[in-house]
Amino acid sequence: MTDSWIIVPAAGTGRRFGGVIPKQYQSLAGKTVIEHTLERLLSVNEAIVVVAVHPEDTHWPRLPVFDHPRIRTVHGGSERADSVRLALECLSREAHADDWVLVHDVARPCVRALEVRHLISALGHHKVGGVLAVPISDTVKRVDNGANVAATEDRSRLWLAQTPQMFRYGLLSWSLKMAARQQWLPTDESAAVERLGHVPQMIEGSRDNIKITRREDLVIAEAILRYQHEAETGHGQIGYQPTGKM
């Protein structure tokens, strides 16, 4: 397999989350959200991890993981796509067009290293790349402007996209550059690649790879981390550090 790189956009200020401290620095099971996320990504392989942070971020340099030898820091942009594009530019002198780039949400601290390795293995010879995702199990309603039900969607072909999303360096870089030139903001990397006519592949992940968006998600994430620890070790709470408060 060609070389791989990992990008973690973490420049968000948490407008939906609320509060003074961005969600990536909220306490979760004895650590910050970003520390959980990075620890899991660093355990996947020996790839360099590029973290894109807000230019005025004062929390990030204070964390022990900031000094990790495989972590690099770059200033991100105002939107997720901007942060990923800037992180890709940071690698322009080292990465090759066919190298793989994995982009992972900083607010997904429950991702399993095993699933990331499965994504890498499943897409190893793919020409484009793909996305960790799960099939939708709920009934999906489409509504009109007045919030009236307009239709019930066929959920058999609908999936919820997660991260990491994995694409070739050259293709992803070009896709995001084109989006910026067109002043279009893709909500994820796959959307940018799809817009250029390419077809990513869906790789099924797990439902516990949740994204922390609101405060109640911290409670859910802590329960998931506890469950994962118990499932992996069979030793209940050993090694697990609950926050004690939310």
C-alpha positions in Angstrom: 0.0 0.0 0.0 1.1 3.6 -0.7 1.9 6.0 2.2 -1.0 7.3 4.2 -1.6 10.5 6.1 -4.3 11.5 8.6 -6.0 14.9 8.8 -8.1 16.0 11.8 -10.0 19.3 11.2 -10.3 20.9 14.7 -10.7 24.6 14.1 -14.3 24.8 15.0 -15.5 27.0 17.8 -18.6 24.9 18.6 -21.4 27.3 17.7 -24.0 24.5 18.0 -22.4 23.0 21.1 -22.5 26.3 23.0 -20.4 27.5 25.9 -16.9 29.1 26.0 -14.8 25.9 25.6 -15.1 24.3 22.1 -16.4 20.7 22.1 -13.0 19.2 21.2 -11.7 20.4 24.6 -14.6 19.3 26.7 -13.9 16.7 29.4 -14.8 13.1 28.4 -13.9 10.1 30.6 -10.9 11.8 32.2 -9.4 13.4 29.1 -10.5 15.9 26.5 -12.5 14.8 23.4 -9.5 15.6 21.1 -7.1 13.5 23.2 -9.4 10.4 22.9 -9.7 11.0 19.1 -6.0 11.4 18.5 -5.0 8.4 20.7 -7.2 6.2 18.6 -5.9 7.5 15.3 -2.3 7.2 16.4 -2.8 3.6 17.3 -4.0 2.7 13.7 -0.6 2.9 12.0 2.5 5.0 11.9 1.0 7.8 9.7 1.6 11.5 10.4 -1.4 13.2 11.9 -2.1 16.8 10.9 -4.3 18.7 13.3 -5.9 21.9 11.9 -6.7 24.3 14.7 -8.1 27.8 15.0 -5.4 30.5 14.7 -6.3 31.8 18.2 -6.6 28.4 19.8 -5.0 28.6 23.3 -6.2 25.1 24.5 -4.3 22.9 22.0 -0.7 23.8 22.9 -1.4 23.0 26.5 -2.2 19.4 25.9 0.5 16.7 26.3 -0.5 15.2 22.9 0.5 18.5 21.2 4.2 17.4 21.5 3.7 13.9 20.0 6.4 13.2 17.4 3.8 12.1 14.8 1.5 15.1 15.2 1.8 18.3 13.2 -0.2 21.5 13.7 -1.5 23.8 11.0 -3.9 26.7 11.2 -7.3 25.8 9.9 -9.9 27.9 8.1 -13.4 29.2 8.9 -15.1 26.1 7.5 -14.3 22.4 7.7 -13.4 22.1 4.0 -11.0 25.1 4.4 -9.2 23.4 7.3 -8.8 20.1 5.3 -7.5 22.0 2.3 -5.0 23.9 4.3 -3.8 20.7 6.0 -3.4 19.1 2.5 -1.3 22.1 1.4 0.9 21.6 4.4 1.8 18.1 3.1 2.3 19.2 -0.5 6.1 18.7 -0.5 5.9 15.3 1.0 2.8 13.5 -0.1 2.4 11.9 -3.5 -0.7 12.1 -5.7 -1.5 8.4 -5.0 -0.9 8.5 -1.3 -4.0 7.9 0.9 -5.4 10.6 3.1 -7.8 9.8 5.9 -9.9 12.7 7.3 -11.5 12.2 10.6 -13.8 14.4 12.7 -12.2 15.6 15.9 -15.6 15.1 17.5 -15.7 11.4 16.8 -13.7 10.1 19.8 -15.3 6.7 19.8 -14.0 5.4 16.5 -12.3 2.0 16.8 -8.8 1.6 15.4 -10.0 -1.8 14.1 -12.6 -0.1 11.9 -10.1 2.4 10.6 -7.8 -0.5 9.6 -10.7 -2.2 7.9 -11.4 0.9 5.9 -7.8 1.1 4.8 -7.7 -2.6 3.9 -11.0 -2.5 2.0 -10.0 0.5 -0.1 -6.3 -0.4 -0.5 -6.6 -0.9 -4.3 -9.6 1.4 -5.0 -9.0 4.1 -7.5 -11.0 6.8 -5.7 -11.5 6.0 -2.0 -14.5 5.8 0.3 -16.3 6.5 3.5 -17.1 4.7 6.7 -20.9 4.8 7.0 -23.9 2.9 8.4 -27.2 2.1 6.8 -30.2 4.1 8.0 -32.5 2.1 10.2 -35.1 4.8 11.1 -37.9 5.9 8.9 -36.9 9.1 7.1 -39.4 11.8 6.3 -39.0 14.7 3.9 -40.8 17.9 4.9 -41.8 21.1 3.1 -41.0 24.6 4.3 -43.8 24.5 6.8 -42.4 21.3 8.4 -45.3 19.3 7.0 -44.5 15.7 5.8 -44.0 15.8 2.1 -42.9 12.2 1.6 -41.5 9.1 3.2 -38.1 8.3 1.7 -36.9 4.9 0.6 -34.4 4.2 3.4 -33.1 1.0 1.7 -30.6 3.1 -0.3 -29.7 5.7 2.4 -26.6 5.6 4.6 -25.3 7.9 7.3 -21.8 9.1 6.4 -19.2 8.9 9.2 -15.4 9.4 9.3 -12.7 8.6 8.6 -13.1 9.3 4.9 -10.2 8.1 2.8 -9.2 9.4 -0.6 -6.1 9.8 -2.8 -4.1 12.9 -2.0 -4.1 14.3 -5.5 -7.8 13.8 -6.0 -8.9 15.2 -2.6 -6.6 18.2 -3.0 -8.0 19.0 -6.4 -11.6 18.5 -5.3 -11.3 20.9 -2.4 -9.5 23.5 -4.5 -12.2 23.4 -7.1 -14.9 23.7 -4.4 -13.1 26.8 -3.0 -12.8 28.4 -6.5 -16.5 27.8 -7.0 -17.3 29.2 -3.5 -19.1 26.0 -2.7 -18.8 24.4 0.8 -19.0 20.6 0.8 -20.2 19.1 4.0 -17.7 16.3 3.8 -14.8 15.2 1.6 -16.9 12.7 -0.3 -19.2 15.4 -1.5 -16.3 17.3 -3.0 -15.0 14.2 -4.8 -18.5 13.2 -6.0 -19.0 16.7 -7.5 -16.1 16.0 -9.9 -17.9 12.8 -11.1 -16.0 10.2 -9.0 -17.7 7.4 -7.2 -16.5 6.7 -3.6 -17.3 3.4 -2.0 -19.3 2.9 1.3 -17.6 0.8 3.9 -19.9 -0.2 6.7 -18.8 0.9 10.1 -20.5 0.8 13.5 -23.2 2.9 15.1 -21.1 3.7 18.2 -18.8 6.0 16.0 -21.0 9.0 17.0 -20.3 12.6 16.4 -20.4 14.9 19.4 -22.6 17.9 18.4 -24.6 18.8 21.5 -23.9 18.5 25.2 -26.0 15.4 25.7 -23.7 13.7 23.2 -21.0 13.7 25.8 -23.1 11.5 28.1 -23.7 9.1 25.2 -20.0 9.1 24.2 -18.9 8.3 27.8 -21.3 5.3 27.9 -19.9 4.1 24.6 -16.3 4.4 25.8 -17.2 2.5 28.9 -18.9 -0.2 26.8 -16.0 -0.5 24.4 -13.5 -0.8 27.3 -15.5 -3.5 28.9 -15.9 -5.4 25.6 -12.2 -5.2 24.8 -10.8 -6.0 28.2 -13.5 -7.9 30.0 -12.5 -6.1 33.2 -15.3 -3.7 33.8 -14.1 -0.3 34.8 -10.4 -1.1 35.1 -8.4 1.6 33.4 -11.5 3.7 32.7 -11.6 7.2 34.1 -15.1 8.7 34.2 -15.4 12.5 34.2 -17.7 12.6 37.2 -19.6 15.5 35.7 -20.8 16.9 32.5 
